[in-house]
Amino acid sequence: MENQIVLNFTNYVIKGISDVTPWGGGEACIEMEKFTTNSIKVEELLAKINDGGFGVERINGAICDIYENYEGTLKFLKTKNVGKISPSTREFYETEY
């Protein structure tokens, strides 16, 4: 008899880097606080991307790593860009994150 463990899909967990405009201008990026969502449509992601609690003038967009959540076990699904991403944010994501 084979042993099996069955985990059901519960939601998506989103992690990543936000492209932000700090108070006073300029461009920067910051690691987001991860969040959960039931939909990975662009509109839903844009509504939930965040500045990691730092406090900025504006959140322009984000590079989102999307994971399927199976009752606490995460499985990477894909990376999705939402909103505006500056070249410096893209470079940071590719080299440092």
C-alpha positions as CSV (number, residue, x, y, z in Angstrom):
1,M,0.0,0.0,0.0
2,E,1.3,3.4,-1.0
3,N,1.3,6.3,1.5
4,Q,-0.1,9.5,0.2
5,I,-0.4,13.1,1.4
6,V,-3.1,15.2,-0.2
7,L,-2.8,19.0,0.1
8,N,-5.6,21.2,-1.2
9,F,-5.0,24.6,-2.9
10,T,-6.0,27.4,-0.6
11,N,-4.8,30.7,-2.2
12,Y,-1.8,32.4,-3.7
13,V,1.1,33.9,-1.8
14,I,2.7,36.9,-3.4
15,K,6.3,38.1,-2.5
16,G,8.5,40.5,-4.4
17,I,9.9,44.0,-4.9
18,S,7.9,47.2,-5.2
19,D,9.0,50.1,-7.4
20,V,8.4,53.2,-5.3
21,T,8.7,57.0,-5.3
22,P,10.1,58.1,-1.9
23,W,8.9,61.3,-0.3
24,G,10.8,64.1,-2.0
25,G,11.1,62.3,-5.3
26,G,13.5,60.0,-7.0
27,E,13.1,56.3,-7.6
28,A,13.7,53.3,-5.4
29,C,12.6,49.8,-4.7
30,I,11.8,47.9,-1.5
31,E,10.9,44.4,-0.6
32,M,7.1,44.0,-0.1
33,E,5.5,42.3,2.8
34,K,4.1,39.1,1.4
35,F,0.4,38.9,1.0
36,T,-2.3,36.4,0.0
37,T,-4.9,36.6,-2.6
38,N,-7.5,34.4,-4.3
39,S,-6.9,36.0,-7.8
40,I,-3.7,36.9,-9.6
41,K,-5.4,39.2,-12.1
42,V,-3.4,42.4,-12.6
43,E,-6.1,44.6,-10.9
44,E,-6.0,42.4,-7.8
45,L,-2.2,42.5,-7.5
46,L,-2.1,46.3,-8.1
47,A,-4.6,46.8,-5.3
48,K,-2.5,44.7,-2.8
49,I,1.2,45.6,-3.7
50,N,2.8,47.4,-0.8
51,D,5.9,49.3,0.5
52,G,6.8,46.8,3.2
53,G,5.4,49.2,5.8
54,F,8.1,51.8,5.0
55,G,6.0,54.7,3.9
56,V,6.5,56.2,0.5
57,E,4.9,58.9,-1.7
58,R,3.8,56.5,-4.3
59,I,3.9,52.8,-5.2
60,N,4.5,52.6,-9.0
61,G,4.4,48.9,-9.6
62,A,6.0,45.6,-8.5
63,I,7.8,42.5,-9.6
64,C,5.6,39.8,-8.0
65,D,6.7,36.2,-7.4
66,I,3.5,34.2,-7.3
67,Y,3.3,31.0,-5.3
68,E,0.4,28.5,-5.1
69,N,-0.4,27.8,-1.5
70,Y,-1.3,24.2,-0.7
71,E,-2.3,24.3,3.0
72,G,0.9,26.1,3.9
73,T,3.2,24.4,1.4
74,L,4.2,26.9,-1.3
75,K,4.9,26.0,-4.9
76,F,6.4,28.7,-7.2
77,L,4.1,29.4,-10.1
78,K,5.5,32.4,-12.0
79,T,6.8,36.0,-11.8
80,K,4.5,38.8,-13.0
81,N,5.2,42.5,-13.4
82,V,2.4,44.9,-12.6
83,G,2.4,48.7,-13.0
84,K,5.5,50.6,-13.8
85,I,8.9,49.1,-13.1
86,S,12.0,51.2,-13.4
87,P,15.3,49.8,-14.8
88,S,16.9,50.2,-11.4
89,T,14.2,48.1,-9.8
90,R,14.5,45.4,-12.5
91,E,18.3,45.4,-12.0
92,F,18.0,45.0,-8.2
93,Y,15.5,42.2,-8.6
94,E,17.8,40.3,-11.0
95,T,21.0,40.8,-9.1
96,E,20.2,41.2,-5.4
97,Y,16.8,39.7,-4.7
